[in-house]
Amino acid sequence: MQADASESEVLVARLNTLAKQFSEYQEKQGELAAAKEATRQAGEAPGTGESLESRGAPAPASGARISGEQLVAALKDMPDEGKEMIRKAIYQEVQRIKKDHEASQDPRARLGKEAGKAIKKLAHTLALTPVQIEQAREIATRHIERAVEAARVAKERNDPGYALSAEKEIWAEAECDVIEILTPEQLDKLREMDPEGIGKRYPRGF
């Protein structure tokens, strides 16, 4: 129930953001309509576009929250390009929430994604060779499996402390394995970048 509530809160937050974007769009449409009206009154040729405001859907103040009923009513009168913008925004939010949910349900996928980012950053920073990159991926895969298994055991035992202890040990060993595939020059650069971490855990001559 707690997880469902959290997901609902996320969805509500995303929809509120979407509603704000839509309100800002309405406000721009209202400003455009006002500008066209001013031009018409000045004796110049009026524009051919029609705003939401002129159709009976007044633009709310900037940042004002609109209700679901107002959103539906406004969508009926919105120009095609506006409707398409809203459709794309909703689709993108739904897909992102879906991916986040899937990742949260699959710790292996989540850890794999995190490891991939870390390896990519390390490869760029230390100019890892293709062989070193492949070795780092193998190390990550091996330790991710251990972390997933530790999480499973901790859940069965209802022992969060076990999970934390196992995770700390696993990642310490993973770090050590990665250190071993680096050249002395690469390790020196890593020490310079992280003197309080890598520098202390792996001093010269360790």
N, C-alpha and C positions, 0 to 999 in steps of 0.2 A: 504493500500500500504506500509506503514511504517513497519507493522508487517511482510509482505511478504519479504521485503528487509532484515530485520533482520534475518529471518530464512534462507534466501539465503546466507547471510554472514556467518552464522554458518556452513551451509553445505559446503561452499567453504573452510572454515578453516579446517573442518574435512577431506575433500578430499586432501587438501594440506598436512596435517599431514600424511595421508595414502600414498600420493605420496613420501613423504620423507622416510617413512618406506620402501617403495618399492625400492627407490634409494639405501638405505643402504643395502637392500638384494642383489641388483645387484652388489654393491661394494664388498660384501663378496664373491659373486660368482666369481667376477673378481680376487680377491685375491687368492681364492682357485685354479682357473685356472693357475695363475702365479706360485703358489707353485708346482702344478703338472708338469708344464713345466720345472721348475728348476730341479725337481727330474728326469724327463726324460733326460734332458741334462747331468745330472750327471751320467748317465748310469744305473740308477735304473729303476725298472719296472714302466712304466707310469700308471697313474690312468685310470679308465674306464669311469669316469664321463665327461660330456661335459658342458662347461660354456656358459652362455649367450653371453659373449664377443666373444668366438670362433664361435658363430653362427651368428655373424654380428650385435649384439646388445651390443655395448660397455657400460661399467658401467660408469655412470656419477660421477663427483666428489661428495664427501660427502656433503650432504645438498643441492645439486643442484636440482632445480625444473624441472620436466620432463613434457612434453606436453601430452595431451590426446592421440595424434597419436603415440608418443613414447611408452606410456603405453600399448596401444593396440598391437603394434608391438612386444614389449617385452613379453607380455602375451602369444603370439602365440608360442614363443620358450621357455617359462619358464618350468622347470620341474614340474611334477604333484604336488609335495609337495609345491612348491612355489605358484602355482595356488590356491591350497586349502587354503594356508595361506591368500592370498589376498581375496578370497571369504569370509572367516570367518571374516576378518577385516571389509570388506564392510558391511556384514550382521550385525555385532555388532554395527557399527556406525549408520546404518539405523534404527535399533531397538531403539537405545538410543535416537536418534533425534526424532523418532516417539513418544516415551514415554514422552520426554520433551515437545513436542508440545501438546500432549493430556493433560498433567498436567497443562500447561499454559492456556488451554481452559476451564479447570474445576477447579475453585478456591476451591471448596469443597474438591476435591481429593488432591490438593496441600497442603491446610491447614491441612487436615487429616494426611498427610504424615509427615508434620512438627511436629504436635502435638504428633504423635506416637513416633517420635525420642526423643522428650522432655520428654515424660512419661517414656520411656525406660531408659533414662539417670537418671531421678529422682528416678526411682525404684531401680536402681543399687546403686546410691549414698546414698540414705536414707533407703535402705532395706525395701521398701514398702511391705505391706502384699498384698495377692491376692485381698482382699476386697478393700484396698486403691487403687490398680491399676485399678480395675473396676470402682471405684468412680471417679478416675481421667479421665478415658475414657469417662464416662458419662458427666462430666463437659466439656471436650473438644468438644464432639459432640454437646452439647447444645449451646455453645458459637460460634462454627464454623457456625452453622446455622444462628445465629444472624449476624455474620460477612458477610456471603454470601448475606443475605438480605440487609444489609446496603450498600454493594457494588452495588447491583442491583438498589437500590433507588438512590444512588449517580450518577449512570450512567444515569438513567432516567432524573434526574435533571441537569445533566452535572455540577455537583458540587463536585469536588475532595476534597474540604475542608470538606464537610460533611462526606465523607468516612474516612478521616484521624481522624476526631474528634470522630466518632462512633467507629472506630477500637480501638482507645486509651482507650475509656471508656469500651468497651467489654473486652479487655484483662486485664484491671485493675480488673474488676469484676471476671474474670476467675481466676486470680492469687489469689484473696481473697478467692474464693471458694476452691481452692486447699490448701491454708494455713489452712483452717478450718478442713480438713480431716487428717492433720498431728498430730502426738503426740507432746507434749512439747519438748521431746528429739530430735525428728526429726527437729522441727522448730529451736531449738537452733543450731543444726548442720548447717542448712541452713543459719542462721544468721552469723555464723562463716565463711562460705564459701563466702557469699556476704554481707559483713558488710555495704557497701555503698548503696546497693540496698534494699534487703530484710531486712537487719538489721535496716535501717532507716525507711522503710515503715511499718515494723511490729516489733517495739521494745518490749522488755519484758513488759508485763502488758498492751498491747494495747487494 
